[in-house]
Amino acid sequence: MNILLTSAGRRSYLVNYFKKALNGDGEVHAANSSGISPAFIYADKTVVTPIIYSDEYIPFLKKYCVENKIDAIISLFDIDLPVLAANREEFAKIGVNVIVADKDKVEICNDKWKTFLFLKENGFNAPETFISLEEARSAIKNGRLKFPVMVKPRWGMGSIAIYEAENEQELDVFYNKTHRNILKSYLKYESKQDDDACVLIQEKLDGQEYGMDVINDLDGDYRHTVVKMKYAMRSGETDSAITVDNKELRDIGGRLSALLKHRGNLDVDVIIRDGVPYVLEMNARFGGGYPFSHMAGVNLPQAIVNWLDGRFVPDYLLIEETGVFSHKDIEIIRMEAPAK
């Protein structure tokens, strides 16, 4: 069995997790639009692809899959997901299982405005969110929204172009700055869907933040939710966390699973304020918090390999040990210098 991880970037640990799961019975291929990708060091085979939004991207991947007998594709990057989801059936015709949520569900997760609407319509708590500066100003005047507020990209990830505004003057400045920064980064691709409404103003919630891995099988059926209490964050990603037993959050994971019917992992951020859980964001992929679940005994890569191979997946592969505290470390690796 050969598995292709697209937009592999710095997710070297996932390359190694899947290599261990295959146990020599197949290869892990890593793809990225840049050759300066640490994950390339660990993969069995690597390939530099056209950029995701290029017309050549999908034809390139399909050709690569045929030539290298790829059985499954797993993307590790939000921007990749809608492109692959839209072409999932095309890959199925050549025998490749693209493990991604359906296109409309990916859009709900990637588009933070759609995320907010989805959460409110389905009875989840979510921070108050506004899609226009005028609506936010009006909400501030009538007391529905209070400073400080968060100004962020509608289609965003990590901590790119996110600012905290403490007054109306900062709100105006950061709103315009966020819009400019979107157009200067790769966020511009998805934001082209609505250039005039690509910035959100959101209520800032103070409380304890949690991360959840909501795990479905490859048919979109619910299996388990792993809950982790976050201790430290860096650039929008969890640096340290502890696995905890929280039935209320697990139940939220189960409800999200039933509605989204995603395949594989759904990375969810939640904050508990005054005892009330609020869902902040959802990412229909392996998130930066997954290693904390893996460290606590969960082995979703092995489960995915078993599912692809038609083998039984025992519960213990997906159930965490609670009370496991983990912290990410920094490691430097030697690579080939890029051509000038």
C-alpha positions as CSV (number, residue, x, y, z in Angstrom):
1,M,0.0,0.0,0.0
2,N,1.3,3.4,-1.0
3,I,0.1,6.6,0.7
4,L,0.7,10.1,-0.6
5,L,0.7,13.0,1.9
6,T,0.1,16.3,0.1
7,S,1.2,19.7,1.4
8,A,3.5,17.8,3.8
9,G,5.6,20.8,4.8
10,R,7.0,20.3,8.3
11,R,4.7,17.4,9.3
12,S,7.6,15.0,9.5
13,Y,6.0,13.2,12.4
14,L,3.0,12.2,10.3
15,V,5.3,10.8,7.6
16,N,6.9,8.7,10.4
17,Y,3.6,7.7,11.9
18,F,2.3,6.4,8.5
19,K,5.7,4.6,7.8
20,K,5.4,2.8,11.1
21,A,1.8,1.9,10.4
22,L,2.7,0.4,7.0
23,N,5.6,-1.5,8.7
24,G,7.5,-1.9,5.4
25,D,4.4,-3.1,3.5
26,G,4.3,0.0,1.2
27,E,5.6,3.5,0.9
28,V,4.9,6.9,2.2
29,H,5.2,9.6,-0.4
30,A,5.4,13.3,0.5
31,A,4.4,16.1,-1.9
32,N,4.7,19.8,-1.5
33,S,4.8,22.8,-3.9
34,S,8.2,23.8,-2.3
35,G,11.2,21.5,-2.2
36,I,12.3,23.1,1.0
37,S,10.1,20.7,3.1
38,P,11.5,18.9,6.1
39,A,9.0,16.1,5.7
40,F,10.9,15.2,2.5
41,I,13.8,14.0,4.6
42,Y,11.7,11.2,6.1
43,A,9.5,10.1,3.2
44,D,10.2,7.0,1.1
45,K,9.6,9.1,-2.1
46,T,9.1,12.9,-2.6
47,V,7.7,15.1,-5.3
48,V,7.5,18.9,-5.9
49,T,4.1,19.7,-7.3
50,P,2.6,22.7,-9.1
51,I,0.9,25.2,-6.7
52,I,-2.5,24.0,-5.4
53,Y,-4.5,26.5,-7.5
54,S,-2.7,25.8,-10.7
55,D,-4.7,24.2,-13.5
56,E,-1.8,21.6,-13.6
57,Y,-2.1,20.5,-10.0
58,I,-4.8,17.8,-10.2
59,P,-3.5,16.4,-13.6
60,F,0.0,16.3,-12.1
61,L,-1.2,14.4,-9.0
62,K,-3.3,12.0,-11.0
63,K,-0.3,11.2,-13.2
64,Y,1.9,10.8,-10.2
65,C,-0.6,8.4,-8.5
66,V,-0.8,6.2,-11.6
67,E,3.0,6.0,-12.1
68,N,3.7,5.3,-8.4
69,K,0.7,3.1,-7.6
70,I,-0.7,5.3,-4.9
71,D,-3.6,3.9,-3.0
72,A,-4.7,6.9,-0.9
73,I,-4.1,10.6,-0.6
74,I,-4.2,12.6,2.6
75,S,-3.8,16.3,2.6
76,L,-2.3,18.2,5.6
77,F,-3.2,21.7,4.5
78,D,-6.5,23.6,4.5
79,I,-6.1,25.2,1.1
80,D,-5.5,21.8,-0.5
81,L,-8.8,20.3,0.9
82,P,-11.4,21.9,-1.3
83,V,-9.4,21.2,-4.4
84,L,-9.0,17.6,-3.6
85,A,-12.6,17.2,-2.4
86,A,-13.9,18.6,-5.7
87,N,-11.9,16.0,-7.6
88,R,-12.4,13.0,-5.2
89,E,-14.4,11.1,-7.7
90,E,-11.9,11.6,-10.5
91,F,-9.2,10.0,-8.3
92,A,-11.6,7.2,-7.4
93,K,-11.8,6.3,-11.1
94,I,-8.0,5.6,-11.1
95,G,-8.3,3.6,-7.9
96,V,-7.1,6.3,-5.4
97,N,-9.0,6.9,-2.2
98,V,-8.8,10.7,-1.3
99,I,-9.4,10.8,2.4
100,V,-11.2,14.1,2.6
101,A,-14.6,15.4,3.7
102,D,-17.2,16.2,1.1
103,K,-16.6,19.6,-0.6
104,D,-19.6,21.4,1.1
105,K,-18.3,20.2,4.5
106,V,-14.8,21.4,3.7
107,E,-16.2,24.8,2.8
108,I,-18.0,25.0,6.2
109,C,-14.7,24.4,7.9
110,N,-12.5,26.6,5.7
111,D,-14.8,29.5,5.5
112,K,-15.0,30.9,9.1
113,W,-18.2,32.8,8.3
114,K,-19.9,29.6,7.2
115,T,-18.4,27.9,10.3
116,F,-20.2,30.5,12.5
117,L,-23.5,30.1,10.7
118,F,-23.3,26.3,10.8
119,L,-22.6,26.3,14.5
120,K,-25.4,28.7,15.4
121,E,-27.9,27.0,13.1
122,N,-27.1,23.6,14.8
123,G,-27.3,24.8,18.4
124,F,-23.6,25.1,19.3
125,N,-22.2,28.1,21.2
126,A,-19.8,30.2,19.1
127,P,-18.2,33.6,19.5
128,E,-20.3,36.4,18.0
129,T,-19.0,37.1,14.5
130,F,-19.5,39.8,12.0
131,I,-18.7,39.9,8.3
132,S,-18.7,43.6,7.8
133,L,-17.1,46.5,9.6
134,E,-20.4,48.4,9.6
135,E,-22.3,45.5,11.3
136,A,-19.5,45.2,13.9
137,R,-19.6,48.9,14.7
138,S,-23.4,48.8,15.1
139,A,-23.0,45.8,17.4
140,I,-20.5,47.7,19.5
141,K,-22.8,50.7,19.8
142,N,-25.8,48.6,20.9
143,G,-23.7,46.6,23.4
144,R,-23.9,43.3,21.6
145,L,-20.2,43.3,21.0
146,K,-17.5,44.7,23.3
147,F,-13.8,45.5,23.0
148,P,-11.4,43.9,22.7
149,V,-12.4,42.1,19.5
150,M,-10.5,39.9,17.1
151,V,-9.9,40.9,13.5
152,K,-9.1,37.8,11.3
153,P,-9.3,36.4,7.8
154,R,-12.5,34.8,6.8
155,W,-10.4,32.1,5.1
156,G,-7.5,31.8,7.4
157,M,-5.2,29.4,9.3
158,G,-2.6,29.6,12.0
159,S,-2.2,33.1,13.2
160,I,-1.8,34.8,9.8
161,A,-3.1,38.4,9.8
162,I,-5.0,38.1,13.1
163,Y,-5.1,41.2,15.3
164,E,-6.7,42.2,18.6
165,A,-8.4,45.6,18.5
166,E,-9.0,47.4,21.8
167,N,-10.9,50.4,20.5
168,E,-12.6,51.8,17.3
169,Q,-9.4,53.4,16.0
170,E,-7.5,50.1,16.2
171,L,-10.5,48.3,14.7
172,D,-10.3,50.4,11.6
173,V,-6.6,50.1,11.2
174,F,-6.5,46.3,11.8
175,Y,-9.4,45.7,9.5
176,N,-7.6,47.4,6.6
177,K,-4.3,45.8,7.6
178,T,-5.8,42.3,7.7
179,H,-7.3,42.8,4.2
180,R,-3.9,44.0,2.8
181,N,-2.1,41.1,4.5
182,I,-4.5,38.5,3.0
183,L,-3.8,39.8,-0.5
184,K,0.0,39.4,0.2
185,S,-0.2,35.8,1.4
186,Y,-1.5,32.4,0.1
187,L,-4.8,33.3,1.8
188,K,-5.6,35.4,-1.2
189,Y,-6.6,32.3,-3.2
190,E,-9.6,31.3,-1.2
191,S,-10.4,34.9,-0.4
192,K,-10.9,35.6,-4.1
193,Q,-14.4,34.1,-3.6
194,D,-15.4,37.3,-1.9
195,D,-12.7,40.0,-1.8
196,D,-15.1,42.5,-0.3
197,A,-16.1,40.3,2.6
198,C,-12.9,38.4,3.4
199,V,-12.3,39.9,6.9
200,L,-14.2,38.9,10.0
201,I,-14.7,40.8,13.3
202,Q,-15.2,38.3,16.2
203,E,-15.9,38.5,19.9
204,K,-12.9,37.7,22.0
205,L,-13.5,34.9,24.5
206,D,-11.4,34.5,27.6
207,G,-11.3,31.1,29.2
208,Q,-9.6,27.7,29.0
209,E,-8.9,26.5,25.5
210,Y,-9.2,22.8,24.4
211,G,-8.4,20.9,21.2
212,M,-10.3,17.9,20.0
213,D,-9.6,15.2,17.5
214,V,-13.0,14.0,16.2
215,I,-12.3,10.7,14.6
216,N,-14.6,9.1,11.9
217,D,-13.9,6.1,9.8
218,L,-13.5,6.3,6.0
219,D,-17.3,6.0,5.6
220,G,-17.9,9.0,7.8
221,D,-19.1,7.1,10.8
222,Y,-18.2,8.3,14.2
223,R,-15.6,6.5,16.3
224,H,-14.3,8.7,19.1
225,T,-13.3,12.2,20.3
226,V,-10.0,12.9,22.0
227,V,-10.0,16.0,24.2
228,K,-6.9,17.9,25.1
229,M,-6.5,20.9,27.5
230,K,-4.0,23.3,26.0
231,Y,-1.2,24.7,28.1
232,A,0.7,26.8,25.5
233,M,0.2,28.1,22.0
234,R,2.7,29.3,19.3
235,S,1.7,30.8,16.0
236,G,-1.8,29.4,16.2
237,E,-0.6,25.9,17.0
238,T,-0.6,24.0,20.3
239,D,2.8,23.7,21.9
240,S,1.8,21.7,25.0
241,A,-1.3,20.0,26.1
242,I,-2.7,17.2,28.4
243,T,-5.3,14.7,27.5
244,V,-8.4,15.0,29.7
245,D,-11.7,13.2,30.3
246,N,-14.5,15.6,29.5
247,K,-17.8,14.0,28.5
248,E,-19.4,17.4,27.5
249,L,-16.7,18.1,24.9
250,R,-16.8,14.5,23.7
251,D,-20.5,14.8,23.2
252,I,-19.9,18.0,21.1
253,G,-17.4,16.0,19.0
254,G,-20.0,13.3,18.4
255,R,-22.6,15.9,17.3
256,L,-20.2,17.5,14.9
257,S,-19.3,14.1,13.5
258,A,-23.0,13.3,12.8
259,L,-23.5,16.6,11.0
260,L,-20.3,16.8,9.0
261,K,-19.8,13.1,8.2
262,H,-16.1,13.9,7.6
263,R,-13.5,11.1,6.9
264,G,-10.6,10.6,9.2
265,N,-9.8,13.5,11.5
266,L,-11.6,16.7,12.3
267,D,-9.4,19.1,14.3
268,V,-11.6,21.3,16.6
269,D,-10.8,24.2,18.9
270,V,-13.1,24.9,21.9
271,I,-12.9,27.5,24.7
272,I,-14.8,27.1,28.0
273,R,-15.9,30.4,29.4
274,D,-17.8,30.5,32.7
275,G,-18.5,26.8,32.3
276,V,-19.9,27.2,28.8
277,P,-18.1,25.6,25.9
278,Y,-17.8,27.6,22.7
279,V,-16.6,26.1,19.4
280,L,-14.0,28.4,17.8
281,E,-12.8,26.7,14.7
282,M,-12.8,23.4,12.8
283,N,-10.3,21.9,10.4
284,A,-11.2,18.8,8.3
285,R,-7.7,17.3,8.5
286,F,-4.9,16.2,10.8
287,G,-4.2,19.3,12.9
288,G,-1.2,20.5,14.8
289,G,-2.7,19.1,17.9
290,Y,-2.9,15.5,16.7
291,P,0.6,14.5,18.1
292,F,-0.7,15.0,21.6
293,S,-3.4,12.4,20.9
294,H,-0.8,10.1,19.4
295,M,1.5,10.5,22.4
296,A,-1.4,9.4,24.6
297,G,-1.9,6.1,22.7
298,V,-4.2,7.0,19.8
299,N,-2.9,5.7,16.4
300,L,-5.2,7.1,13.7
301,P,-2.6,6.5,10.9
302,Q,-2.7,2.8,11.8
303,A,-6.5,2.8,11.8
304,I,-6.5,4.5,8.4
305,V,-4.1,1.9,7.0
306,N,-6.3,-0.9,8.4
307,W,-9.5,0.7,7.0
308,L,-7.9,1.1,3.6
309,D,-6.8,-2.6,3.7
310,G,-10.2,-3.8,4.8
311,R,-8.9,-4.9,8.2
312,F,-10.6,-4.5,11.6
313,V,-9.8,-1.5,13.7
314,P,-9.9,-2.3,17.4
315,D,-11.1,0.4,19.8
316,Y,-7.8,0.6,21.5
317,L,-6.2,2.2,18.4
318,L,-8.5,5.2,18.9
319,I,-8.8,5.6,22.6
320,E,-6.4,7.8,24.5
321,E,-4.9,7.5,28.0
322,T,-6.0,10.6,29.9
323,G,-3.6,12.6,32.0
324,V,-0.8,12.4,29.4
325,F,1.1,15.8,29.3
326,S,3.2,16.4,26.2
327,H,5.2,19.3,24.8
328,K,6.6,19.9,21.3
329,D,10.3,20.2,20.9
330,I,12.5,21.9,18.3
331,E,14.8,19.9,16.2
332,I,17.0,21.1,13.4
333,I,17.7,19.0,10.3
334,R,20.2,19.2,7.5
335,M,18.8,19.6,3.9
336,E,20.0,20.3,0.4
337,A,20.4,24.1,-0.2
338,P,17.8,25.5,-2.6
339,A,19.0,26.4,-6.1
340,K,19.6,30.2,-6.5
